[in-house]
Amino acid sequence: VQLQACGGGLVQPGGSLRLSCAASGSIFSINAMGWYRQAPGKQRELVALISSGGSTNYADSVKGRFTISRDNAKNTAYLQMNSLKAEDTAVYYCNGDLKTSWSNRAVYWGQGTQVTVSS
């Protein structure tokens, strides 16, 4: 199983980016998918989560600016980031709580994608 994250880049304050996280491999089902971020010198923190049914949860710092969504047919989660601020600069990681069989469940992480917000 692999999770491939992409969509990061350099953007000016107030701008937007859309991150994608595609899960591939021997996947039986996917439960929650999430986005986390880690800024230099700081711990990794939760940004947003989405359940298999579409329920969402956001960090207070991104509420109203970021939107997490998923396409279950494509095993892909998205993070739409609007009104970006310098403090959003970080490496963004996606993860997926998924099953590779009826009884085998684990959390998988994708590689990080760098988001830099700077003028």
C-alpha positions in Angstrom: 0.0 0.0 0.0 1.3 3.5 -0.9 -0.1 6.9 -0.3 1.1 9.5 -2.7 0.8 13.2 -1.7 1.2 16.0 -4.2 0.2 19.6 -4.8 2.5 21.5 -2.6 4.5 24.6 -3.7 5.3 28.2 -3.1 2.3 30.6 -2.8 1.9 34.2 -1.7 -0.1 35.1 1.4 -3.8 35.0 0.7 -3.3 32.5 -2.1 -4.6 28.9 -2.5 -3.3 25.4 -3.0 -4.9 22.1 -3.4 -3.2 19.0 -2.1 -4.0 15.4 -3.2 -3.4 12.1 -1.5 -3.9 9.0 -3.6 -3.9 5.5 -1.9 -2.9 2.6 -4.1 -2.1 -1.1 -3.7 -4.0 -4.0 -2.1 -6.8 -2.0 -0.4 -9.8 -3.7 1.0 -11.4 -0.5 2.5 -10.4 2.9 3.7 -11.7 4.4 6.9 -10.5 7.8 7.9 -8.0 9.8 5.9 -6.2 12.8 7.2 -3.8 15.6 6.7 -1.0 16.6 9.1 1.7 19.2 9.0 5.1 19.7 10.5 6.8 23.1 10.6 10.6 23.4 11.3 11.3 22.9 15.0 7.7 21.9 15.8 5.8 18.7 16.3 3.6 17.2 13.7 0.0 18.4 14.1 -3.4 17.4 12.8 -4.8 19.7 10.1 -7.9 17.9 9.0 -9.6 14.5 9.1 -12.4 12.9 7.1 -14.2 9.7 7.9 -15.4 7.1 5.4 -18.9 8.7 5.7 -17.7 12.2 5.0 -17.6 13.6 8.5 -14.8 16.2 8.9 -12.7 17.6 11.7 -10.4 20.5 11.5 -7.7 22.2 13.6 -8.9 25.5 15.0 -6.1 27.3 13.1 -7.5 26.2 9.7 -11.2 26.3 10.2 -13.0 28.3 7.6 -9.9 28.4 5.3 -9.2 24.7 4.6 -11.6 22.0 3.3 -10.9 18.3 3.3 -12.7 16.0 0.9 -12.4 12.6 -0.6 -13.3 10.6 -3.7 -13.9 7.1 -2.5 -13.9 5.7 -6.0 -10.4 7.0 -6.5 -9.1 6.3 -3.0 -8.1 9.9 -2.9 -8.3 12.7 -0.3 -7.9 16.3 -1.0 -7.1 19.4 1.0 -8.2 22.7 -0.4 -6.3 25.5 1.3 -7.5 29.1 0.9 -6.4 32.4 2.4 -3.0 30.9 3.2 -0.8 32.5 5.8 2.9 32.4 6.5 2.2 30.3 9.5 0.8 27.6 7.2 4.3 26.9 5.9 5.1 23.3 6.7 5.6 19.9 5.2 2.2 18.4 4.8 1.6 14.7 5.3 -1.4 12.5 4.5 -2.4 9.3 6.1 -5.0 6.7 5.7 -6.6 4.3 8.2 -7.3 1.4 6.0 -7.7 -2.4 5.7 -5.8 -4.6 3.3 -8.1 -7.5 4.2 -11.2 -8.1 6.4 -9.0 -8.4 9.5 -5.9 -6.5 8.7 -6.1 -2.8 9.6 -3.3 -0.3 9.9 -2.4 3.4 9.4 -0.3 4.3 6.4 1.5 7.5 5.8 2.4 9.3 2.5 5.6 11.2 1.9 5.4 14.9 2.7 4.8 17.7 0.4 6.2 21.1 1.1 3.9 24.1 1.3 5.6 27.5 1.6 3.6 30.7 2.0 5.8 33.7 1.4 5.8 37.0 -0.5 
